[in-house]
Amino acid sequence: MSPHAQTARLVAPSPRREIARIAVPVSAEFVLTLVLNVVNQIVVGTLGATAIAAVGFANSLTMILVLTLGAIGASVSILVARAHGGGDQTKLNQTVSAALFLAGGVSVLAAVPILVWGESLMRLVGASETVAAAGGGYLSLAGLAVVPTVIGALFSGVLRSTGRPRSPMVATMATVGLNAALAYLFVTGTGPFPELSVPGAGLATLITASLKAGILAVQVFGIHRVVRWQPPTGYASWWRVSRALVVLALPLGITELFWTSGTFLYNVVFQQISDDALAAAQIVNMLESLFLVGSIGLMAATTALVGREVGRGDGRGAAAWVRRIKKTGTVTGVAFGVLYGTTALVLPYLFHDMTDEVRTMATVGIALYAISQVVKVRNMILGAGVLPSAGDVRGVIFGDVVGAFVVGLPLAVVLGLHTPLGVVGVFAARVIEELAKVVIFSRRTRRVRWDAVGTRSASAERRAQPPVAREVDELEQLA
């Protein structure tokens, strides 16, 4: 172990505190965001079930872009954690600078078509005429918000991987309240604000996402100065940094694409049943997210803590963090699952404008999803934290593809559209998908040899260099 790693060991807090130091602020940030998203949904819900269905359908489309392109931020988090753990500031600076070029350019290219053809796109992918008409304007604005959202996620990952997990929470606290207020003002047209109906919520999202990205940029480059603007110089440096980013981001992006596409296709199945079924599904998913993100900080903790040990070349340390985080995930999954189940009792108060049929369908979905909460948390830790940190993104892709497209979605179509179960069958299919994924992810995790991961990472770094750069490095080592 290097002297740097030995010194870090001497001053490191206890494992539980180290996990909590990263996980609690991340989870609190996401919980706060989703609480105010619930407020937004309640505001939109005053316009009726079609409005909720339209916003949920549009969000499932933009989420494909946000999470797929967010793979760039995920790869940056892993690489920054390794560079930070190894004490290589130059590599850290160049990685973040290059990633900003990549994330900004790709997200703009992806957002422009949605901005221009929002309503047509909703019709094309299966929304009913009423849902597309209500949600087209919202989708256009929410699609444009993808750009600052992806940039903000990248900055958040950098701050967490460099030991400042509370900073993104500060940025969130400064913006989410504004988002809820603006959504209410733009949707209802209160005071001097125009009454924009459903698109008003999209405009609020665009404004606050841009503001949050700006605050995070100030934190990264100004307040904390964890990164200096230092793009790679020369062909060899750009090649090395860009390849390292793409090698991680591409498979992670494919993984997120499959996962989000699967989620979207479930919404298409709900839409085929009825607008009310789609509205119920959005209520279930929204409330579940509120409690599922109570454990999402464990995913960030996995990336940061395991990545640091890999950067230090300590395979045993990485394996120990994986065991601790999995145990913590079991506890939080059970606890938040119970809390999530109790939300069925308050549906008549939160969504009093919905019909009894919508609330009944939502109650069944909440009950099924609450039972499977601990499994979803385990999948989140293994599939988005452990396996990518170990370099096994193939296992993540395999699990997501098999779980969603071989098991879950075919069952959803059969049970939801061709049996009397209807909506209940689609909810049940989603639970069965999670069970299939946890089997696959667990088996892949048991195959990881952490002692070899650090060595493999160093070898990959060497292979990422073009031939000229490798020769220069070899000459420097000989000298």
C-alpha positions as CSV (number, residue, x, y, z in Angstrom):
1,M,0.0,0.0,0.0
2,S,1.3,3.5,-0.8
3,P,2.3,6.0,1.9
4,H,-0.6,8.2,0.8
5,A,-3.0,5.3,1.4
6,Q,-1.5,4.5,4.8
7,T,-1.8,8.1,5.9
8,A,-5.4,8.2,4.8
9,R,-6.1,5.0,6.8
10,L,-4.8,6.7,10.0
11,V,-7.1,9.7,9.7
12,A,-10.2,7.9,8.3
13,P,-13.4,7.9,10.3
14,S,-15.2,4.7,11.2
15,P,-16.8,2.8,8.3
16,R,-20.3,3.7,9.4
17,R,-19.6,7.3,9.6
18,E,-17.8,7.3,6.3
19,I,-20.7,5.7,4.6
20,A,-23.2,8.1,6.3
21,R,-21.0,11.1,5.4
22,I,-21.5,10.4,1.7
23,A,-24.9,8.6,1.7
24,V,-26.9,10.8,4.0
25,P,-26.4,14.2,2.2
26,V,-27.0,12.5,-1.2
27,S,-30.2,10.8,0.0
28,A,-31.4,13.9,1.7
29,E,-30.8,15.9,-1.5
30,F,-32.8,13.5,-3.6
31,V,-35.6,13.2,-1.0
32,L,-35.9,16.9,-0.9
33,T,-36.1,17.1,-4.6
34,L,-38.7,14.5,-4.8
35,V,-40.8,15.9,-2.0
36,L,-41.1,19.1,-4.1
37,N,-41.7,17.0,-7.2
38,V,-44.7,15.5,-5.4
39,V,-45.9,19.1,-4.7
40,N,-45.5,19.8,-8.5
41,Q,-47.5,16.7,-9.3
42,I,-50.2,17.7,-6.9
43,V,-50.3,21.2,-8.5
44,V,-50.6,19.6,-12.0
45,G,-53.1,17.1,-10.6
46,T,-55.5,19.9,-10.0
47,L,-55.9,19.9,-13.8
48,G,-57.1,16.3,-13.8
49,A,-55.9,12.8,-14.4
50,T,-54.9,13.5,-18.0
51,A,-52.5,16.2,-16.9
52,I,-50.8,13.9,-14.5
53,A,-50.6,11.1,-17.1
54,A,-49.1,13.6,-19.6
55,V,-46.4,14.8,-17.3
56,G,-45.5,11.3,-16.2
57,F,-45.4,10.1,-19.8
58,A,-43.2,13.0,-20.8
59,N,-40.9,12.6,-17.8
60,S,-40.4,8.9,-18.7
61,L,-39.1,10.1,-22.1
62,T,-36.8,12.8,-20.8
63,M,-35.5,10.4,-18.1
64,I,-34.1,8.2,-20.9
65,L,-31.9,11.1,-22.0
66,V,-31.1,12.3,-18.5
67,L,-29.9,8.9,-17.2
68,T,-28.3,7.7,-20.5
69,L,-26.3,10.9,-20.8
70,G,-25.8,11.0,-17.1
71,A,-23.5,7.9,-17.6
72,I,-20.9,10.5,-18.5
73,G,-21.2,11.9,-15.0
74,A,-21.2,8.4,-13.5
75,S,-17.9,7.6,-15.4
76,V,-16.5,10.9,-14.2
77,S,-17.4,10.1,-10.6
78,I,-15.5,6.7,-10.8
79,L,-12.5,8.2,-12.5
80,V,-12.4,11.2,-10.2
81,A,-12.7,8.9,-7.1
82,R,-9.7,6.9,-8.4
83,A,-7.6,10.0,-9.2
84,H,-8.5,11.6,-5.8
85,G,-7.7,8.3,-4.0
86,G,-4.3,8.2,-5.9
87,G,-3.5,11.9,-5.3
88,D,-3.3,12.7,-9.0
89,Q,-4.7,16.2,-9.4
90,T,-3.7,16.7,-13.0
91,K,-5.6,13.6,-14.1
92,L,-8.6,14.8,-12.1
93,N,-8.6,18.2,-13.7
94,Q,-8.2,16.9,-17.2
95,T,-11.0,14.3,-16.7
96,V,-13.5,16.8,-15.6
97,S,-12.6,19.4,-18.2
98,A,-12.9,16.9,-21.1
99,A,-16.1,15.5,-19.7
100,L,-17.7,18.9,-19.7
101,F,-17.0,19.3,-23.4
102,L,-18.4,15.8,-24.1
103,A,-21.5,16.1,-21.9
104,G,-22.4,19.6,-23.0
105,G,-22.1,18.8,-26.7
106,V,-24.0,15.5,-26.6
107,S,-26.8,16.8,-24.4
108,V,-27.5,19.8,-26.7
109,L,-27.7,17.5,-29.8
110,A,-30.1,15.2,-27.9
111,A,-32.3,18.0,-26.5
112,V,-32.9,20.0,-29.7
113,P,-35.3,17.5,-31.5
114,I,-37.4,17.2,-28.3
115,L,-37.7,21.0,-28.1
116,V,-38.9,21.2,-31.7
117,W,-41.1,18.1,-32.0
118,G,-42.3,17.5,-28.4
119,E,-46.0,16.8,-29.1
120,S,-45.4,14.8,-32.3
121,L,-42.8,12.7,-30.5
122,M,-45.3,11.8,-27.8
123,R,-47.8,10.7,-30.3
124,L,-45.2,8.7,-32.2
125,V,-44.2,6.7,-29.1
126,G,-47.7,5.7,-28.1
127,A,-49.4,8.5,-26.1
128,S,-53.1,9.0,-26.7
129,E,-54.2,12.2,-28.4
130,T,-55.4,13.7,-25.2
131,V,-52.2,12.9,-23.3
132,A,-50.0,14.2,-26.2
133,A,-51.9,17.4,-26.5
134,A,-51.7,18.1,-22.8
135,G,-48.0,17.1,-22.5
136,G,-46.4,18.2,-25.7
137,G,-45.4,21.7,-24.5
138,Y,-44.2,20.4,-21.2
139,L,-42.0,17.8,-23.0
140,S,-40.4,20.5,-25.2
141,L,-39.3,22.5,-22.2
142,A,-38.4,19.6,-20.0
143,G,-36.3,18.3,-22.9
144,L,-34.3,21.5,-23.1
145,A,-33.8,21.2,-19.3
146,V,-31.8,18.0,-20.0
147,V,-28.7,20.1,-20.8
148,P,-28.3,21.8,-17.5
149,T,-29.5,18.7,-15.7
150,V,-26.7,16.5,-17.2
151,I,-24.1,19.2,-16.5
152,G,-25.3,19.6,-12.9
153,A,-25.2,15.8,-12.3
154,L,-21.6,15.8,-13.5
155,F,-20.6,18.5,-11.1
156,S,-22.5,16.7,-8.3
157,G,-20.5,13.5,-8.9
158,V,-17.2,15.4,-8.8
159,L,-18.0,17.0,-5.5
160,R,-19.1,13.7,-3.9
161,S,-16.1,11.8,-5.2
162,T,-13.7,14.5,-3.8
163,G,-15.1,14.3,-0.3
164,R,-17.7,17.1,-0.4
165,P,-21.1,15.3,-0.5
166,R,-23.0,18.1,1.2
167,S,-22.3,20.7,-1.4
168,P,-24.8,19.3,-4.0
169,M,-27.4,19.2,-1.3
170,V,-26.8,23.0,-0.7
171,A,-27.4,23.6,-4.4
172,T,-30.6,21.6,-4.3
173,M,-31.9,23.3,-1.2
174,A,-31.3,26.7,-3.0
175,T,-33.4,25.7,-6.0
176,V,-36.1,23.1,-5.3
177,G,-38.2,25.5,-3.3
178,L,-38.0,27.9,-6.2
179,N,-39.0,25.1,-8.6
180,A,-42.2,24.4,-6.6
181,A,-43.1,28.0,-6.4
182,L,-42.5,28.7,-10.1
183,A,-44.5,25.6,-11.1
184,Y,-47.5,26.8,-9.1
185,L,-47.3,30.3,-10.5
186,F,-46.8,29.3,-14.1
187,V,-49.4,26.5,-14.0
188,T,-52.2,28.5,-12.3
189,G,-51.3,32.0,-13.6
190,T,-51.3,33.6,-10.2
191,G,-50.6,37.3,-10.0
192,P,-48.6,38.8,-12.9
193,F,-47.5,35.3,-14.2
194,P,-49.1,33.9,-17.4
195,E,-51.4,30.9,-17.0
196,L,-49.4,28.2,-18.9
197,S,-51.2,25.1,-17.6
198,V,-49.1,21.9,-17.9
199,P,-46.2,23.6,-19.9
200,G,-45.7,25.9,-16.9
201,A,-44.3,23.0,-14.9
202,G,-41.8,22.4,-17.7
203,L,-40.7,26.1,-17.7
204,A,-40.1,26.0,-13.9
205,T,-38.0,22.9,-14.3
206,L,-35.8,24.5,-17.0
207,I,-35.2,27.7,-15.0
208,T,-34.3,25.9,-11.8
209,A,-32.1,23.2,-13.5
210,S,-30.1,26.0,-15.1
211,L,-29.7,27.8,-11.8
212,K,-28.6,24.6,-10.0
213,A,-26.0,23.8,-12.6
214,G,-24.6,27.4,-12.2
215,I,-24.4,27.0,-8.4
216,L,-22.6,23.7,-8.7
217,A,-20.1,25.1,-11.2
218,V,-19.3,27.9,-8.7
219,Q,-18.8,25.3,-6.0
220,V,-16.5,23.1,-8.1
221,F,-14.3,25.8,-9.6
222,G,-14.7,28.7,-7.1
223,I,-15.7,27.9,-3.5
224,H,-14.1,24.5,-3.0
225,R,-11.7,24.6,-5.9
226,V,-11.6,20.8,-6.1
227,V,-11.0,21.1,-9.9
228,R,-9.1,23.6,-12.0
229,W,-10.0,24.2,-15.6
230,Q,-7.3,22.2,-17.3
231,P,-8.3,20.5,-20.6
232,P,-6.0,17.9,-22.0
233,T,-3.2,19.3,-24.1
234,G,-2.0,17.5,-27.2
235,Y,-3.2,14.4,-29.0
236,A,-1.8,11.9,-26.6
237,S,-3.4,13.5,-23.5
238,W,-6.8,14.0,-25.2
239,W,-6.7,10.4,-26.4
240,R,-5.9,9.0,-22.9
241,V,-8.5,11.0,-21.1
242,S,-11.3,10.7,-23.7
243,R,-10.8,7.0,-24.1
244,A,-11.0,6.5,-20.3
245,L,-14.2,8.4,-20.2
246,V,-15.8,6.7,-23.1
247,V,-14.7,3.2,-22.1
248,L,-16.7,3.6,-18.9
249,A,-19.5,5.9,-20.1
250,L,-20.5,4.0,-23.2
251,P,-21.5,0.7,-21.4
252,L,-23.0,2.6,-18.5
253,G,-25.0,4.7,-21.0
254,I,-26.2,1.6,-22.7
255,T,-27.2,0.2,-19.3
256,E,-29.2,3.3,-18.5
257,L,-30.7,3.3,-22.0
258,F,-32.0,-0.2,-21.5
259,W,-33.3,0.5,-18.0
260,T,-35.0,3.8,-18.9
261,S,-36.4,2.4,-22.1
262,G,-37.9,-0.5,-20.1
263,T,-39.5,1.9,-17.7
264,F,-40.9,3.9,-20.6
265,L,-42.3,0.8,-22.2
266,Y,-44.1,-0.1,-19.0
267,N,-45.8,3.3,-19.3
268,V,-46.8,2.4,-22.9
269,V,-48.4,-0.7,-21.6
270,F,-50.3,1.2,-18.9
271,Q,-51.4,3.7,-21.6
272,Q,-52.8,0.8,-23.6
273,I,-55.0,0.0,-20.7
274,S,-56.4,3.5,-20.2
275,D,-55.4,7.1,-19.3
276,D,-56.5,6.3,-15.7
277,A,-54.2,3.3,-15.5
278,L,-51.3,5.6,-16.7
279,A,-52.2,8.2,-14.1
280,A,-52.2,5.6,-11.3
281,A,-48.8,4.3,-12.4
282,Q,-47.4,7.8,-12.3
283,I,-48.7,8.2,-8.7
284,V,-47.2,4.9,-7.7
285,N,-43.8,5.6,-9.3
286,M,-43.6,9.1,-7.9
287,L,-44.3,8.1,-4.4
288,E,-42.0,5.1,-4.6
289,S,-39.2,7.3,-5.8
290,L,-39.6,9.5,-2.8
291,F,-38.7,6.5,-0.5
292,L,-36.4,4.6,-2.9
293,V,-34.0,7.6,-3.0
294,G,-33.7,7.4,0.8
295,S,-31.2,4.6,-0.1
296,I,-29.8,6.2,-3.2
297,G,-26.9,7.7,-1.3
298,L,-25.6,4.2,-0.8
299,M,-25.0,4.0,-4.6
300,A,-23.0,7.2,-4.4
301,A,-21.1,5.9,-1.4
302,T,-20.3,2.7,-3.3
303,T,-18.9,4.7,-6.2
304,A,-16.8,7.0,-4.1
305,L,-15.5,4.6,-1.4
306,V,-14.9,1.6,-3.6
307,G,-13.4,3.8,-6.3
308,R,-10.9,5.3,-3.9
309,E,-9.7,1.9,-2.7
310,V,-9.3,0.8,-6.3
311,G,-7.3,4.0,-7.0
312,R,-5.1,3.1,-4.0
313,G,-4.7,-0.5,-5.2
314,D,-6.4,-1.9,-2.1
315,G,-8.6,-4.8,-3.2
316,R,-9.4,-6.0,0.3
317,G,-10.5,-2.5,1.3
318,A,-12.8,-2.3,-1.8
319,A,-14.4,-5.7,-0.9
320,A,-14.9,-4.6,2.7
321,W,-16.8,-1.5,1.6
322,V,-19.0,-3.6,-0.6
323,R,-20.0,-5.9,2.2
324,R,-20.7,-3.0,4.6
325,I,-22.8,-1.1,2.1
326,K,-24.9,-4.1,1.1
327,K,-25.8,-4.7,4.8
328,T,-26.7,-1.1,5.2
329,G,-28.9,-1.3,2.1
330,T,-30.9,-4.2,3.5
331,V,-31.7,-2.2,6.6
332,T,-32.7,1.0,4.6
333,G,-34.7,-1.1,2.0
334,V,-36.9,-2.7,4.7
335,A,-37.4,0.5,6.6
336,F,-38.3,2.7,3.6
337,G,-40.4,0.0,2.1
338,V,-42.6,0.0,5.2
339,L,-42.9,3.8,5.1
340,Y,-43.7,3.7,1.4
341,G,-46.5,1.2,2.1
342,T,-48.2,3.7,4.5
343,T,-48.6,6.3,1.7
344,A,-51.6,4.3,0.4
345,L,-53.5,5.6,3.4
346,V,-53.1,9.3,2.4
347,L,-53.9,9.0,-1.3
348,P,-57.5,10.4,-0.8
349,Y,-55.9,13.5,0.8
350,L,-53.0,14.0,-1.7
351,F,-55.0,13.3,-4.9
352,H,-58.6,14.1,-4.0
353,D,-59.2,15.3,-7.6
354,M,-58.6,11.8,-8.9
355,T,-61.4,9.2,-9.3
356,D,-61.8,6.3,-6.8
357,E,-60.7,3.9,-9.6
358,V,-57.4,5.7,-10.0
359,R,-56.7,5.7,-6.3
360,T,-57.6,2.0,-6.0
361,M,-55.2,1.0,-8.8
362,A,-52.5,3.1,-7.1
363,T,-53.1,1.4,-3.8
364,V,-52.5,-2.0,-5.3
365,G,-49.3,-0.8,-7.0
366,I,-48.0,0.7,-3.8
367,A,-48.6,-2.5,-1.9
368,L,-46.7,-4.6,-4.4
369,Y,-43.8,-2.2,-4.8
370,A,-43.4,-1.7,-1.1
371,I,-42.8,-5.4,-0.6
372,S,-40.1,-5.4,-3.3
373,Q,-38.4,-2.3,-2.0
374,V,-35.5,-4.1,-0.4
375,V,-34.8,-6.0,-3.6
376,K,-34.8,-2.7,-5.6
377,V,-32.3,-1.2,-3.2
378,R,-30.0,-4.2,-3.6
379,N,-30.2,-3.9,-7.4
380,M,-29.4,-0.2,-7.2
381,I,-26.3,-0.8,-5.1
382,L,-25.0,-3.7,-7.1
383,G,-26.1,-2.6,-10.6
384,A,-25.2,1.1,-10.3
385,G,-22.4,1.0,-7.8
386,V,-20.5,-2.3,-7.3
387,L,-20.4,-3.8,-10.7
388,P,-19.4,-0.5,-12.6
389,S,-16.7,0.1,-10.0
390,A,-15.4,-3.4,-10.6
391,G,-15.4,-2.8,-14.3
392,D,-18.2,-5.4,-14.9
393,V,-20.6,-3.2,-16.9
394,R,-21.4,-6.2,-19.1
395,G,-23.0,-7.8,-16.1
396,V,-25.1,-4.6,-15.5
397,I,-26.2,-4.6,-19.2
398,F,-27.0,-8.3,-19.1
399,G,-29.1,-8.0,-15.9
400,D,-31.1,-5.0,-17.2
401,V,-31.7,-6.5,-20.6
402,V,-32.8,-9.9,-19.3
403,G,-34.8,-8.5,-16.4
404,A,-36.7,-5.9,-18.4
405,F,-36.9,-7.3,-22.0
406,V,-36.9,-11.1,-21.4
407,V,-38.8,-11.3,-18.1
408,G,-40.6,-8.1,-17.1
409,L,-42.1,-6.5,-20.2
410,P,-43.3,-9.7,-21.9
411,L,-45.1,-10.6,-18.6
412,A,-46.5,-7.1,-18.4
413,V,-48.0,-7.4,-21.9
414,V,-49.4,-10.8,-21.2
415,L,-50.8,-10.2,-17.7
416,G,-51.8,-6.6,-18.3
417,L,-53.4,-6.8,-21.8
418,H,-54.5,-10.4,-22.1
419,T,-55.7,-11.5,-18.7
420,P,-58.3,-10.1,-16.2
421,L,-55.4,-8.9,-14.0
422,G,-55.0,-5.7,-16.0
423,V,-53.1,-3.0,-14.1
424,V,-52.3,-5.4,-11.3
425,G,-50.6,-7.7,-13.7
426,V,-48.3,-4.9,-15.0
427,F,-47.3,-4.0,-11.4
428,A,-46.6,-7.7,-10.6
429,A,-44.5,-8.0,-13.8
430,R,-42.3,-5.1,-12.6
431,V,-41.7,-6.8,-9.3
432,I,-40.8,-10.1,-11.0
433,E,-38.3,-8.1,-13.2
434,E,-36.5,-6.9,-10.0
435,L,-36.3,-10.4,-8.7
436,A,-34.7,-11.6,-11.9
437,K,-32.2,-8.8,-11.8
438,V,-31.1,-9.3,-8.2
439,V,-30.3,-12.9,-9.0
440,I,-28.1,-11.9,-12.0
441,F,-26.4,-9.0,-10.2
442,S,-25.7,-11.1,-7.1
443,R,-24.1,-13.8,-9.1
444,R,-21.9,-11.4,-11.1
445,T,-20.8,-9.6,-7.8
446,R,-19.7,-12.9,-6.3
447,R,-17.4,-13.4,-9.3
448,V,-15.5,-10.1,-8.8
449,R,-11.9,-10.5,-7.6
450,W,-11.2,-7.1,-6.0
451,D,-7.5,-7.8,-5.6
452,A,-7.2,-7.9,-9.4
453,V,-9.4,-4.8,-10.1
454,G,-6.7,-2.2,-9.1
455,T,-4.1,-3.9,-11.2
456,R,-6.5,-4.2,-14.1
457,S,-7.3,-0.5,-13.8
458,A,-3.7,0.5,-14.0
459,S,-3.1,-1.7,-17.0
460,A,-6.2,-0.2,-18.7
461,E,-4.7,3.2,-18.1
462,R,-1.6,2.2,-19.9
463,R,-3.5,0.6,-22.8
464,A,-5.6,3.8,-23.2
465,Q,-2.4,5.7,-24.2
466,P,-1.6,5.9,-27.9
467,P,1.6,4.1,-28.9
468,V,3.7,7.3,-28.9
469,A,2.6,8.2,-25.4
470,R,3.4,4.7,-24.2
471,E,6.9,4.9,-25.6
472,V,7.5,8.3,-23.9
473,D,6.3,6.9,-20.6
474,E,8.7,3.9,-21.0
475,L,11.6,6.2,-21.7
476,E,10.8,8.3,-18.7
477,Q,10.7,5.2,-16.5
478,L,14.0,4.0,-17.8
479,A,15.5,7.5,-17.2
